[in-house]
Amino acid sequence: MCTQPDPNNGNQPRRIRGTYNNPFIEQAIQQAVSGNAVFARHFEVLSCDNFNTDTQFVGHLNDAAKQQVGHDIIGPFYAARP
């Protein structure tokens, strides 16, 4: 689980939601997938430093992490599909 200082709350530690409720998100997606829908490859960030710490986007992927995930994980998954 990742935590980041929350600049909107005096830099108190804030848990990054996607890192602690991820198993529940995956479970919900698996329950919803049916027919010709496909459960895409799961990805995780390489480190907690991949999250933004600015006031507007705390907990969102930073630009470098977006590039890494798109290039190394999501892109090849879709490129390999027929």
Backbone bond lengths (Angstrom), bond angles and torsions (degrees), N, CA, C in turn:
res aa  C-N    CA-C-N  psi(-1)  N-CA   C-N-CA  omega(-1)  CA-C   N-CA-C  phi
1 M - - - 1.438 - - 1.529 108.38 -
2 C 1.312 115.44 135.36 1.458 120.59 179.45 1.525 110.60 -100.51
3 T 1.316 114.47 144.27 1.456 120.77 170.28 1.525 107.60 -126.15
4 Q 1.311 115.83 150.89 1.462 122.73 177.12 1.522 107.60 -136.72
5 P 1.329 118.00 152.04 1.460 119.20 173.93 1.528 109.04 -66.67
6 D 1.302 116.46 134.25 1.464 122.00 -179.13 1.522 109.58 -96.60
7 P 1.345 118.22 104.67 1.463 120.49 -178.20 1.528 112.78 -66.06
8 N 1.325 116.87 -15.24 1.470 120.14 178.10 1.524 111.94 -85.52
9 N 1.330 116.61 -4.30 1.459 120.74 -177.28 1.531 110.15 -138.89
10 G 1.319 116.49 49.18 1.458 120.94 176.20 1.515 114.61 62.07
11 N 1.323 116.72 28.60 1.467 123.68 -178.68 1.527 114.05 60.98
12 Q 1.329 116.16 24.15 1.464 119.88 172.82 1.531 108.48 -65.69
13 P 1.332 118.17 147.15 1.471 119.68 178.78 1.527 111.31 -60.17
14 R 1.310 114.63 136.98 1.466 121.54 178.54 1.521 107.80 -127.60
15 R 1.333 116.42 128.19 1.459 120.11 177.56 1.526 109.11 -72.13
16 I 1.313 116.16 137.90 1.447 121.19 175.96 1.532 106.79 -82.51
17 R 1.319 115.99 112.08 1.458 122.34 -169.79 1.527 113.17 -53.19
18 G 1.312 117.09 -44.79 1.460 119.69 -177.36 1.515 114.37 -63.46
19 T 1.335 117.40 -18.10 1.460 119.42 -179.55 1.524 112.58 -89.96
20 Y 1.325 117.71 -14.15 1.469 116.76 177.76 1.518 113.23 -113.12
21 N 1.328 118.93 -18.56 1.463 118.13 177.88 1.523 112.10 -108.87
22 N 1.320 116.70 14.35 1.456 121.42 -178.86 1.528 113.65 -56.63
23 P 1.329 120.68 -42.22 1.474 118.85 179.14 1.532 112.73 -59.21
24 F 1.310 117.83 -33.59 1.460 121.27 -179.99 1.527 111.10 -73.79
25 I 1.328 116.06 -35.71 1.467 120.57 176.15 1.528 109.61 -63.48
26 E 1.328 116.90 -46.85 1.466 120.87 179.04 1.516 111.33 -60.66
27 Q 1.313 117.18 -41.74 1.460 121.40 179.92 1.532 110.51 -62.09
28 A 1.308 117.30 -43.60 1.464 121.11 179.62 1.520 111.11 -64.08
29 I 1.314 117.40 -41.36 1.470 120.63 179.12 1.522 110.09 -64.64
30 Q 1.326 117.46 -44.88 1.461 120.34 -179.82 1.522 111.60 -61.17
31 Q 1.320 117.42 -35.04 1.458 120.95 178.69 1.523 111.58 -71.30
32 A 1.339 116.74 -28.01 1.468 120.58 -176.86 1.527 112.85 -87.60
33 V 1.319 117.70 -21.57 1.469 121.07 -176.82 1.522 109.50 -74.40
34 S 1.336 115.37 127.35 1.457 120.58 176.00 1.524 108.54 -159.61
35 G 1.307 116.18 170.67 1.461 120.20 178.59 1.517 111.26 62.79
36 N 1.338 115.84 -128.22 1.457 119.20 -177.68 1.531 112.59 -93.64
37 A 1.319 116.98 7.48 1.467 120.42 175.83 1.527 109.06 -76.89
38 V 1.325 116.02 146.17 1.455 121.72 -177.42 1.526 109.03 -123.59
39 F 1.320 115.86 137.93 1.457 120.99 175.04 1.517 107.52 -78.21
40 A 1.325 116.91 110.31 1.464 121.73 -176.46 1.522 110.72 -68.86
41 R 1.306 114.15 161.66 1.456 120.32 179.75 1.519 110.61 -59.07
42 H 1.295 114.72 135.72 1.460 122.05 178.05 1.528 108.87 -78.09
43 F 1.300 117.28 143.68 1.458 119.00 175.63 1.514 109.93 -132.76
44 E 1.298 115.18 154.16 1.456 122.22 174.78 1.516 108.08 -132.47
45 V 1.301 115.61 151.32 1.460 119.77 178.10 1.519 109.34 -69.50
46 L 1.331 115.39 158.80 1.460 120.02 -179.24 1.520 112.27 -76.09
47 S 1.344 116.65 -30.43 1.462 120.27 177.83 1.525 109.02 -158.30
48 C 1.296 115.44 166.83 1.466 120.30 178.83 1.523 111.74 -65.50
49 D 1.324 116.85 -18.72 1.466 120.48 177.28 1.515 112.74 -69.80
50 N 1.340 118.10 -7.40 1.460 121.62 179.14 1.523 112.80 -77.05
51 F 1.331 117.46 -3.03 1.467 120.95 -179.38 1.521 111.01 -100.59
52 N 1.329 116.18 145.83 1.463 121.82 175.10 1.517 110.73 -66.81
53 T 1.317 115.33 151.88 1.463 120.39 175.52 1.525 111.45 -123.55
54 D 1.340 117.80 8.06 1.464 119.08 -179.44 1.523 110.37 -75.57
55 T 1.308 117.32 171.63 1.466 120.66 -172.37 1.515 113.75 -69.30
56 Q 1.311 118.64 -29.36 1.463 119.77 -175.18 1.526 112.78 -88.86
57 F 1.307 117.80 -34.32 1.458 120.08 -171.53 1.519 113.72 -122.35
58 V 1.310 117.71 35.84 1.461 120.85 176.78 1.528 108.16 -56.29
59 G 1.316 116.01 127.78 1.456 120.40 177.47 1.514 115.01 92.35
60 H 1.326 118.72 -11.88 1.462 121.13 176.03 1.527 108.16 -85.44
61 L 1.322 116.81 155.22 1.457 119.65 177.70 1.513 110.60 -63.19
62 N 1.330 116.43 140.38 1.460 119.16 174.66 1.529 109.09 -79.11
63 D 1.319 117.44 171.59 1.462 121.02 -173.70 1.524 113.01 -60.25
64 A 1.321 117.61 -41.20 1.465 120.54 179.84 1.529 110.94 -63.30
65 A 1.324 117.10 -41.33 1.464 120.81 179.81 1.520 110.99 -68.11
66 K 1.335 117.82 -37.90 1.472 120.56 176.75 1.523 110.21 -59.60
67 Q 1.317 116.44 -43.48 1.464 120.62 178.94 1.521 110.58 -62.41
68 Q 1.326 116.76 -45.61 1.464 121.36 -177.90 1.521 111.05 -62.79
69 V 1.312 117.20 -47.66 1.460 121.25 -178.59 1.528 110.01 -63.98
70 G 1.332 117.12 -44.18 1.459 120.21 179.97 1.511 112.90 -64.92
71 H 1.311 116.29 -42.19 1.465 121.23 -175.82 1.518 112.46 -77.59
72 D 1.317 117.17 -45.05 1.462 121.10 -171.70 1.522 114.75 -90.88
73 I 1.328 117.60 -23.81 1.463 118.73 -172.07 1.530 112.42 -120.56
74 I 1.314 116.96 -61.52 1.463 119.74 -173.20 1.528 111.71 -70.72
75 G 1.334 117.06 -45.58 1.465 120.34 -179.03 1.517 113.01 -56.42
76 P 1.342 119.16 -53.73 1.459 119.82 179.64 1.524 113.45 -60.92
77 F 1.334 117.48 -33.58 1.469 119.66 178.57 1.519 109.96 -60.37
78 Y 1.334 116.73 -49.23 1.454 119.02 -178.04 1.528 112.15 -75.13
79 A 1.314 118.02 -31.06 1.463 121.13 178.06 1.528 110.80 -65.41
80 A 1.319 118.04 -29.94 1.462 121.74 -177.99 1.527 112.74 -83.04
81 R 1.307 117.88 -11.09 1.469 120.49 -179.01 1.526 110.18 -76.39
82 P 1.330 116.74 145.68 1.482 119.84 179.98 1.525 111.54 -68.11
